[in-house]
């Protein structure tokens, strides 16, 4: 699921911000997918 969300946001980012949108959208999509899958926020990831 996170990779699929990353791919979708990467394609959207590619058209929204032509130069850096693809990698930025992919990374953001994977992060959001993992965040939704685990239910933990960034504050818990730092303490782990």
Secondary structure, DSSP 8 states (H G I E B T S, - for coil): -HHHHHHHHHHHHHHHSTTTHHHHHHHHHHHHHHHHHH---HHHHHH-
